[in-house]
Amino acid sequence: MVRRNYAHVVDVAFWDYMTRIVQTILALVLVILSAWLVVFVNTWPDRLSLFTAAWDLTILGYYNIAVHGLPFIYNWAALVVTESLTLVFWAVSFSSVAAYYAYDKYDGRLNEKIVIAVIALSAFAFVLHLATCCMFARAVHKHRQAGKPLFSPQGKVASPSEV
């Protein structure tokens, strides 16, 4: 059996994987709630929230595929950049929805409750991403201190001594 080379993949703690699963579920719920708001309220903060949740699902999908399926597409620098962008998107998203809600533009109790749920879940997603971003940066630092390679050896198969 041919084994792929995982030497360039940054080792993270087990709880980080669990946090990524929670982030994926949270992003999926936020896509659904934000889509509801876009259909029935349709303001720019709702569209931004929908974009941010979809962006988050895309980045988490890339992370899971790169770590568990195709290690040759794994790039820790791309993950640091996209995680930082995701932090900015979540911060802008939940604060703009909250500001628009405080301005009292939403009508109806159902939409009001959904907006409150979007604000709370978006803030929680922001906090989770802040924690994972800090822990991933720490893991990258430990990876580099250990002298492990930065990038994939481009399709080379790992020898039994490297595994």
C-alpha positions in Angstrom: 0.0 0.0 0.0 1.3 3.5 -0.9 1.3 5.9 1.9 1.2 9.7 1.4 3.8 11.9 3.0 2.2 13.8 6.0 5.5 15.3 7.3 4.4 18.9 6.2 1.0 18.7 7.9 0.9 20.6 11.1 0.0 18.4 14.1 -2.8 19.9 16.1 -4.5 18.7 19.3 -7.5 16.4 19.2 -9.8 19.1 20.6 -9.0 21.2 17.6 -10.6 18.6 15.4 -13.6 18.6 17.6 -13.8 22.4 17.4 -13.7 22.1 13.6 -16.6 19.8 13.6 -18.6 22.2 15.9 -17.6 25.1 13.5 -18.9 23.1 10.5 -22.2 22.4 12.2 -22.5 26.0 13.3 -21.7 27.4 9.8 -24.3 25.1 8.3 -26.9 26.3 10.8 -25.9 29.9 10.0 -26.2 29.4 6.3 -29.8 28.2 6.8 -30.8 31.0 9.2 -29.0 33.7 7.0 -30.7 32.3 3.9 -34.1 32.6 5.7 -33.3 36.3 6.5 -32.1 37.0 2.9 -35.4 35.6 1.5 -37.7 37.4 3.9 -35.9 40.5 5.0 -33.1 41.0 2.5 -30.8 43.6 3.9 -27.0 43.8 3.3 -26.0 42.5 6.8 -28.1 39.4 6.1 -26.3 38.8 2.8 -22.9 39.4 4.4 -23.8 36.8 7.1 -24.8 34.3 4.4 -21.5 35.0 2.5 -19.5 34.6 5.7 -21.2 31.3 6.7 -20.7 29.9 3.1 -17.1 31.1 3.2 -16.6 29.3 6.5 -18.0 26.1 5.1 -15.7 26.3 2.1 -12.6 26.9 4.2 -13.5 24.1 6.7 -14.1 21.8 3.7 -10.7 22.5 2.3 -9.1 22.0 5.7 -10.8 18.6 6.2 -10.0 17.4 2.7 -6.4 18.6 2.9 -5.7 17.1 6.3 -7.5 13.8 6.0 -7.7 13.1 2.2 -5.3 14.8 0.0 -2.2 16.0 2.0 -0.4 17.3 -1.1 -2.9 20.2 -1.3 -2.2 21.1 2.4 -0.6 24.5 2.8 -0.3 25.9 6.3 0.3 29.4 5.1 -3.0 29.4 3.2 -4.8 28.1 6.3 -3.3 30.9 8.4 -4.4 33.5 5.9 -7.9 32.1 5.4 -8.4 31.7 9.1 -7.5 35.3 9.6 -9.9 36.4 6.9 -12.6 34.3 8.4 -12.0 36.0 11.8 -12.5 39.4 10.1 -15.6 38.2 8.2 -17.2 36.9 11.3 -16.4 40.1 13.3 -17.9 42.3 10.6 -20.8 40.0 10.0 -22.1 39.7 13.6 -21.5 43.3 14.4 -23.2 44.6 11.3 -26.3 42.4 11.9 -26.4 43.5 15.5 -26.1 47.2 14.6 -28.9 46.8 12.0 -31.0 45.0 14.6 -30.4 47.7 17.1 -31.5 50.2 14.5 -34.9 48.4 14.6 -35.4 47.6 10.9 -36.8 44.1 11.4 -40.5 43.4 11.3 -42.3 40.5 13.0 -41.4 38.4 15.9 -40.2 35.4 13.9 -37.6 37.4 12.0 -36.6 39.1 15.2 -35.9 35.8 16.9 -34.0 34.5 13.9 -31.9 37.7 13.8 -31.0 37.3 17.5 -30.1 33.7 16.8 -27.8 34.7 13.9 -26.1 37.4 16.1 -25.5 35.0 19.0 -24.3 32.1 16.8 -22.1 34.4 14.7 -20.5 35.7 17.8 -19.9 32.2 19.1 -18.4 31.2 15.7 -16.1 34.2 16.0 -14.9 33.1 19.4 -14.4 29.6 18.2 -12.4 30.8 15.2 -10.3 33.1 17.4 -9.4 30.1 19.7 -8.6 27.8 16.8 -6.6 30.5 15.0 -4.4 31.1 18.1 -3.9 27.4 18.7 -3.1 26.8 15.0 -0.5 29.6 15.1 1.0 28.0 18.1 1.1 24.6 16.4 2.7 26.1 13.3 5.4 27.6 15.6 6.0 24.2 17.2 6.1 22.6 13.8 8.8 25.0 12.6 10.8 24.7 15.8 10.9 20.9 15.3 12.4 21.5 11.9 9.7 19.8 9.9 9.1 20.7 6.3 6.9 23.6 5.3 5.4 22.3 2.2 4.5 19.0 0.6 7.3 17.1 -1.1 5.1 17.2 -4.3 3.9 13.6 -4.6 6.9 11.8 -3.1 5.8 8.7 -1.3 7.0 8.5 2.3 9.5 5.8 3.1 8.9 3.5 6.0 11.4 5.3 8.1 9.6 8.6 7.6 6.2 7.2 8.8 
